[in-house]
Amino acid sequence: MRQKLDERGAWANILPLPNRSDSPAFCAFPCKNRNLVEDTFNKLKQFASRRTQYEKLDATTSLSPNSLQPRFRMNSTRL
């Protein structure tokens, strides 16, 4: 797999096991950036799931501005 990546000009940035005798090159900087992006997407997913759980409550959905907006748009197009 590493040979195919080398042919394409890419390289695997995987932290090698500590007991490995011939460890491949590893750079921590791209790994930090990848983790930052993955963490950001995970936070967005968690926020979206919490938002949908909150909107499932009857008291909040009937009074939320987002739920009233489509009704106002429908009424304004009839005029």
A tleap script that builds the chain and sets N, CA, C and O, in Angstrom:
source leaprc.protein.ff14SB
mol = sequence {
  NMET ARG GLN LYS LEU ASP GLU ARG GLY ALA
  TRP ALA ASN ILE LEU PRO LEU PRO ASN ARG
  SER ASP SER PRO ALA PHE CYS ALA PHE PRO
  CYS LYS ASN ARG ASN LEU VAL GLU ASP THR
  PHE ASN LYS LEU LYS GLN PHE ALA SER ARG
  ARG THR GLN TYR GLU LYS LEU ASP ALA THR
  THR SER LEU SER PRO ASN SER LEU GLN PRO
  ARG PHE ARG MET ASN SER THR ARG CLEU
}
set mol.1.N position { 0.821 -1.181 0.000 }
set mol.1.CA position { 0.000 0.000 0.000 }
set mol.1.C position { 0.872 1.255 0.000 }
set mol.1.O position { 0.567 2.222 -0.698 }
set mol.2.N position { 1.937 1.243 0.765 }
set mol.2.CA position { 2.815 2.414 0.803 }
set mol.2.C position { 3.488 2.659 -0.542 }
set mol.2.O position { 3.748 3.806 -0.904 }
set mol.3.N position { 3.772 1.586 -1.287 }
set mol.3.CA position { 4.381 1.751 -2.613 }
set mol.3.C position { 3.408 2.418 -3.578 }
set mol.3.O position { 3.805 3.276 -4.366 }
set mol.4.N position { 2.142 2.031 -3.520 }
set mol.4.CA position { 1.139 2.658 -4.382 }
set mol.4.C position { 0.975 4.137 -4.042 }
set mol.4.O position { 0.807 4.971 -4.931 }
set mol.5.N position { 1.026 4.452 -2.756 }
set mol.5.CA position { 0.929 5.854 -2.355 }
set mol.5.C position { 2.143 6.642 -2.827 }
set mol.5.O position { 2.014 7.786 -3.263 }
set mol.6.N position { 3.321 6.034 -2.740 }
set mol.6.CA position { 4.539 6.699 -3.216 }
set mol.6.C position { 4.471 6.974 -4.713 }
set mol.6.O position { 4.925 8.023 -5.170 }
set mol.7.N position { 3.913 6.051 -5.473 }
set mol.7.CA position { 3.780 6.246 -6.915 }
set mol.7.C position { 2.864 7.418 -7.243 }
set mol.7.O position { 3.079 8.121 -8.231 }
set mol.8.N position { 1.851 7.626 -6.421 }
set mol.8.CA position { 0.907 8.721 -6.649 }
set mol.8.C position { 1.388 10.036 -6.054 }
set mol.8.O position { 0.765 11.076 -6.270 }
set mol.9.N position { 2.473 10.004 -5.318 }
set mol.9.CA position { 2.999 11.220 -4.706 }
set mol.9.C position { 2.418 11.517 -3.340 }
set mol.9.O position { 2.622 12.608 -2.807 }
set mol.10.N position { 1.701 10.576 -2.766 }
set mol.10.CA position { 1.113 10.753 -1.440 }
set mol.10.C position { 1.900 9.925 -0.434 }
set mol.10.O position { 2.751 9.119 -0.809 }
set mol.11.N position { 1.610 10.130 0.839 }
set mol.11.CA position { 2.262 9.331 1.866 }
set mol.11.C position { 1.310 9.162 3.041 }
set mol.11.O position { 0.502 10.041 3.343 }
set mol.12.N position { 1.424 8.021 3.692 }
set mol.12.CA position { 0.565 7.711 4.830 }
set mol.12.C position { 1.160 8.336 6.078 }
set mol.12.O position { 2.331 8.127 6.394 }
set mol.13.N position { 0.361 9.088 6.769 }
set mol.13.CA position { 0.819 9.738 7.992 }
set mol.13.C position { 0.169 9.034 9.183 }
set mol.13.O position { -0.728 9.578 9.828 }
set mol.14.N position { 0.624 7.845 9.455 }
set mol.14.CA position { 0.078 7.015 10.523 }
set mol.14.C position { 1.162 6.818 11.566 }
set mol.14.O position { 2.284 6.424 11.246 }
set mol.15.N position { 0.824 7.090 12.796 }
set mol.15.CA position { 1.777 6.937 13.887 }
set mol.15.C position { 2.154 5.467 14.027 }
set mol.15.O position { 1.274 4.633 14.242 }
set mol.16.N position { 3.437 5.127 13.910 }
set mol.16.CA position { 3.836 3.719 14.001 }
set mol.16.C position { 3.780 3.222 15.444 }
set mol.16.O position { 3.836 4.004 16.393 }
set mol.17.N position { 3.671 1.929 15.578 }
set mol.17.CA position { 3.695 1.325 16.904 }
set mol.17.C position { 5.073 1.510 17.531 }
set mol.17.O position { 6.073 1.498 16.813 }
set mol.18.N position { 5.151 1.681 18.839 }
set mol.18.CA position { 6.446 1.936 19.473 }
set mol.18.C position { 7.420 0.761 19.399 }
set mol.18.O position { 8.632 0.968 19.458 }
set mol.19.N position { 6.921 -0.455 19.273 }
set mol.19.CA position { 7.818 -1.612 19.247 }
set mol.19.C position { 8.258 -1.980 17.831 }
set mol.19.O position { 8.880 -3.025 17.640 }
set mol.20.N position { 7.956 -1.162 16.853 }
set mol.20.CA position { 8.340 -1.444 15.467 }
set mol.20.C position { 9.799 -1.055 15.240 }
set mol.20.O position { 10.222 0.030 15.640 }
set mol.21.N position { 10.560 -1.930 14.604 }
set mol.21.CA position { 11.996 -1.671 14.422 }
set mol.21.C position { 12.262 -0.693 13.279 }
set mol.21.O position { 13.125 0.176 13.408 }
set mol.22.N position { 11.546 -0.813 12.172 }
set mol.22.CA position { 11.755 0.104 11.043 }
set mol.22.C position { 10.519 0.998 10.885 }
set mol.22.O position { 9.632 0.704 10.084 }
set mol.23.N position { 10.472 2.061 11.636 }
set mol.23.CA position { 9.297 2.923 11.623 }
set mol.23.C position { 9.345 3.871 10.424 }
set mol.23.O position { 10.390 4.456 10.141 }
set mol.24.N position { 8.220 4.027 9.715 }
set mol.24.CA position { 8.178 4.947 8.583 }
set mol.24.C position { 8.148 6.398 9.067 }
set mol.24.O position { 7.974 6.671 10.254 }
set mol.25.N position { 8.321 7.310 8.126 }
set mol.25.CA position { 8.324 8.733 8.479 }
set mol.25.C position { 6.953 9.145 9.003 }
set mol.25.O position { 5.921 8.694 8.505 }
set mol.26.N position { 6.960 9.995 10.003 }
set mol.26.CA position { 5.725 10.482 10.603 }
set mol.26.C position { 5.895 11.953 10.931 }
set mol.26.O position { 6.909 12.355 11.502 }
set mol.27.N position { 4.907 12.755 10.574 }
set mol.27.CA position { 4.914 14.183 10.880 }
set mol.27.C position { 3.662 14.483 11.697 }
set mol.27.O position { 2.555 14.140 11.281 }
set mol.28.N position { 3.824 15.115 12.844 }
set mol.28.CA position { 2.690 15.363 13.733 }
set mol.28.C position { 1.816 16.515 13.255 }
set mol.28.O position { 0.644 16.579 13.627 }
set mol.29.N position { 2.342 17.423 12.447 }
set mol.29.CA position { 1.578 18.605 12.033 }
set mol.29.C position { 0.328 18.248 11.217 }
set mol.29.O position { -0.755 18.725 11.555 }
set mol.30.N position { 0.430 17.426 10.152 }
set mol.30.CA position { -0.803 17.060 9.430 }
set mol.30.C position { -1.776 16.271 10.301 }
set mol.30.O position { -2.992 16.369 10.129 }
set mol.31.N position { -1.246 15.504 11.218 }
set mol.31.CA position { -2.101 14.727 12.109 }
set mol.31.C position { -2.913 15.658 13.013 }
set mol.31.O position { -4.090 15.405 13.269 }
set mol.32.N position { -2.291 16.725 13.490 }
set mol.32.CA position { -2.999 17.702 14.322 }
set mol.32.C position { -4.099 18.391 13.528 }
set mol.32.O position { -5.202 18.597 14.035 }
set mol.33.N position { -3.799 18.747 12.278 }
set mol.33.CA position { -4.811 19.391 11.439 }
set mol.33.C position { -5.967 18.449 11.139 }
set mol.33.O position { -7.126 18.863 11.153 }
set mol.34.N position { -5.661 17.194 10.869 }
set mol.34.CA position { -6.715 16.221 10.598 }
set mol.34.C position { -7.606 16.051 11.827 }
set mol.34.O position { -8.829 15.992 11.709 }
set mol.35.N position { -6.991 15.972 13.001 }
set mol.35.CA position { -7.770 15.824 14.226 }
set mol.35.C position { -8.635 17.051 14.480 }
set mol.35.O position { -9.756 16.924 14.972 }
set mol.36.N position { -8.132 18.234 14.152 }
set mol.36.CA position { -8.912 19.455 14.323 }
set mol.36.C position { -10.156 19.423 13.438 }
set mol.36.O position { -11.248 19.775 13.883 }
set mol.37.N position { -9.989 19.006 12.196 }
set mol.37.CA position { -11.124 18.926 11.274 }
set mol.37.C position { -12.114 17.866 11.742 }
set mol.37.O position { -13.321 18.107 11.736 }
set mol.38.N position { -11.632 16.711 12.143 }
set mol.38.CA position { -12.517 15.643 12.608 }
set mol.38.C position { -13.273 16.070 13.863 }
set mol.38.O position { -14.468 15.799 13.983 }
set mol.39.N position { -12.600 16.727 14.793 }
set mol.39.CA position { -13.258 17.199 16.011 }
set mol.39.C position { -14.334 18.235 15.698 }
set mol.39.O position { -15.394 18.242 16.324 }
set mol.40.N position { -14.062 19.110 14.728 }
set mol.40.CA position { -15.042 20.128 14.354 }
set mol.40.C position { -16.296 19.482 13.786 }
set mol.40.O position { -17.408 19.865 14.151 }
set mol.41.N position { -16.130 18.507 12.897 }
set mol.41.CA position { -17.293 17.827 12.342 }
set mol.41.C position { -18.053 17.056 13.416 }
set mol.41.O position { -19.283 17.018 13.384 }
set mol.42.N position { -17.358 16.448 14.358 }
set mol.42.CA position { -18.035 15.734 15.441 }
set mol.42.C position { -18.836 16.685 16.315 }
set mol.42.O position { -19.941 16.350 16.741 }
set mol.43.N position { -18.291 17.874 16.588 }
set mol.43.CA position { -19.034 18.858 17.380 }
set mol.43.C position { -20.277 19.326 16.642 }
set mol.43.O position { -21.330 19.511 17.252 }
set mol.44.N position { -20.162 19.520 15.319 }
set mol.44.CA position { -21.326 19.914 14.532 }
set mol.44.C position { -22.393 18.830 14.541 }
set mol.44.O position { -23.583 19.131 14.626 }
set mol.45.N position { -21.978 17.573 14.454 }
set mol.45.CA position { -22.933 16.472 14.498 }
set mol.45.C position { -23.639 16.417 15.849 }
set mol.45.O position { -24.851 16.210 15.911 }
set mol.46.N position { -22.880 16.602 16.935 }
set mol.46.CA position { -23.476 16.576 18.265 }
set mol.46.C position { -24.441 17.738 18.440 }
set mol.46.O position { -25.502 17.576 19.043 }
set mol.47.N position { -24.088 18.902 17.922 }
set mol.47.CA position { -24.971 20.061 18.027 }
set mol.47.C position { -26.263 19.814 17.260 }
set mol.47.O position { -27.344 20.161 17.736 }
set mol.48.N position { -26.159 19.219 16.082 }
set mol.48.CA position { -27.350 18.941 15.280 }
set mol.48.C position { -28.249 17.931 15.976 }
set mol.48.O position { -29.471 18.071 15.938 }
set mol.49.N position { -27.673 16.921 16.607 }
set mol.49.CA position { -28.505 15.928 17.287 }
set mol.49.C position { -29.173 16.529 18.517 }
set mol.49.O position { -30.324 16.208 18.812 }
set mol.50.N position { -28.474 17.390 19.231 }
set mol.50.CA position { -29.095 18.047 20.390 }
set mol.50.C position { -30.204 18.982 19.946 }
set mol.50.O position { -31.234 19.089 20.612 }
set mol.51.N position { -29.999 19.665 18.813 }
set mol.51.CA position { -31.004 20.588 18.324 }
set mol.51.C position { -32.263 19.835 17.929 }
set mol.51.O position { -33.366 20.294 18.226 }
set mol.52.N position { -32.130 18.693 17.267 }
set mol.52.CA position { -33.312 17.943 16.866 }
set mol.52.C position { -34.019 17.361 18.086 }
set mol.52.O position { -35.246 17.262 18.095 }
set mol.53.N position { -33.270 16.976 19.111 }
set mol.53.CA position { -33.912 16.491 20.329 }
set mol.53.C position { -34.693 17.616 20.995 }
set mol.53.O position { -35.779 17.385 21.527 }
set mol.54.N position { -34.153 18.830 20.972 }
set mol.54.CA position { -34.821 19.958 21.597 }
set mol.54.C position { -36.071 20.338 20.815 }
set mol.54.O position { -37.078 20.727 21.406 }
set mol.55.N position { -36.013 20.231 19.499 }
set mol.55.CA position { -37.154 20.609 18.676 }
set mol.55.C position { -38.276 19.584 18.725 }
set mol.55.O position { -39.391 19.881 18.297 }
set mol.56.N position { -38.014 18.396 19.230 }
set mol.56.CA position { -39.052 17.381 19.311 }
set mol.56.C position { -40.032 17.655 20.449 }
set mol.56.O position { -41.114 17.069 20.485 }
set mol.57.N position { -39.672 18.522 21.364 }
set mol.57.CA position { -40.576 18.852 22.454 }
set mol.57.C position { -41.731 19.695 21.921 }
set mol.57.O position { -41.515 20.606 21.121 }
set mol.58.N position { -42.946 19.402 22.354 }
set mol.58.CA position { -44.119 20.122 21.855 }
set mol.58.C position { -44.104 21.594 22.244 }
set mol.58.O position { -44.490 22.449 21.448 }
set mol.59.N position { -43.666 21.895 23.455 }
set mol.59.CA position { -43.690 23.282 23.922 }
set mol.59.C position { -42.738 24.165 23.123 }
set mol.59.O position { -43.045 25.330 22.872 }
set mol.60.N position { -41.615 23.640 22.729 }
set mol.60.CA position { -40.639 24.466 22.016 }
set mol.60.C position { -40.937 24.559 20.530 }
set mol.60.O position { -40.657 25.587 19.914 }
set mol.61.N position { -41.495 23.519 19.940 }
set mol.61.CA position { -41.735 23.575 18.496 }
set mol.61.C position { -42.885 24.502 18.157 }
set mol.61.O position { -42.866 25.137 17.103 }
set mol.62.N position { -43.880 24.598 19.013 }
set mol.62.CA position { -45.011 25.460 18.688 }
set mol.62.C position { -44.644 26.936 18.813 }
set mol.62.O position { -45.302 27.782 18.206 }
set mol.63.N position { -43.610 27.264 19.585 }
set mol.63.CA position { -43.244 28.660 19.786 }
set mol.63.C position { -41.954 29.069 19.101 }
set mol.63.O position { -41.559 30.233 19.181 }
set mol.64.N position { -41.292 28.146 18.435 }
set mol.64.CA position { -40.014 28.503 17.827 }
set mol.64.C position { -40.237 29.350 16.579 }
set mol.64.O position { -41.157 29.074 15.809 }
set mol.65.N position { -39.419 30.368 16.364 }
set mol.65.CA position { -39.579 31.225 15.178 }
set mol.65.C position { -39.394 30.464 13.874 }
set mol.65.O position { -40.011 30.806 12.865 }
set mol.66.N position { -38.557 29.444 13.881 }
set mol.66.CA position { -38.345 28.676 12.659 }
set mol.66.C position { -39.587 27.894 12.260 }
set mol.66.O position { -39.824 27.682 11.071 }
set mol.67.N position { -40.373 27.469 13.217 }
set mol.67.CA position { -41.575 26.724 12.867 }
set mol.67.C position { -42.689 27.655 12.401 }
set mol.67.O position { -43.579 27.221 11.669 }
set mol.68.N position { -42.664 28.928 12.807 }
set mol.68.CA position { -43.687 29.876 12.386 }
set mol.68.C position { -43.379 30.512 11.040 }
set mol.68.O position { -44.294 30.979 10.362 }
set mol.69.N position { -42.146 30.542 10.644 }
set mol.69.CA position { -41.757 31.220 9.415 }
set mol.69.C position { -42.431 30.652 8.166 }
set mol.69.O position { -42.914 31.442 7.355 }
set mol.70.N position { -42.495 29.355 7.962 }
set mol.70.CA position { -43.169 28.863 6.748 }
set mol.70.C position { -44.643 29.243 6.688 }
set mol.70.O position { -45.176 29.448 5.598 }
set mol.71.N position { -45.313 29.341 7.834 }
set mol.71.CA position { -46.722 29.745 7.837 }
set mol.71.C position { -46.873 31.178 7.356 }
set mol.71.O position { -47.787 31.489 6.592 }
set mol.72.N position { -45.976 32.050 7.802 }
set mol.72.CA position { -46.048 33.441 7.366 }
set mol.72.C position { -45.750 33.558 5.879 }
set mol.72.O position { -46.360 34.376 5.190 }
set mol.73.N position { -44.842 32.769 5.386 }
set mol.73.CA position { -44.518 32.809 3.963 }
set mol.73.C position { -45.698 32.332 3.128 }
set mol.73.O position { -45.967 32.888 2.063 }
set mol.74.N position { -46.397 31.321 3.594 }
set mol.74.CA position { -47.544 30.821 2.840 }
set mol.74.C position { -48.650 31.864 2.804 }
set mol.74.O position { -49.289 32.053 1.769 }
set mol.75.N position { -48.884 32.543 3.924 }
set mol.75.CA position { -49.933 33.550 3.974 }
set mol.75.C position { -49.583 34.758 3.119 }
set mol.75.O position { -50.473 35.359 2.516 }
set mol.76.N position { -48.311 35.128 3.054 }
set mol.76.CA position { -47.929 36.309 2.289 }
set mol.76.C position { -47.995 36.040 0.788 }
set mol.76.O position { -48.184 36.981 0.017 }
set mol.77.N position { -47.848 34.803 0.350 }
set mol.77.CA position { -47.919 34.517 -1.083 }
set mol.77.C position { -49.356 34.491 -1.575 }
set mol.77.O position { -49.593 34.653 -2.772 }
set mol.78.N position { -50.303 34.297 -0.702 }
set mol.78.CA position { -51.714 34.274 -1.110 }
set mol.78.C position { -52.237 35.676 -1.387 }
set mol.78.O position { -53.215 35.831 -2.119 }
set mol.79.N position { -51.620 36.683 -0.826 }
set mol.79.CA position { -52.119 38.052 -1.001 }
set mol.79.C position { -51.894 38.541 -2.343 }
set mol.79.O position { -52.254 39.676 -2.655 }
savepdb mol mol.pdb
quit
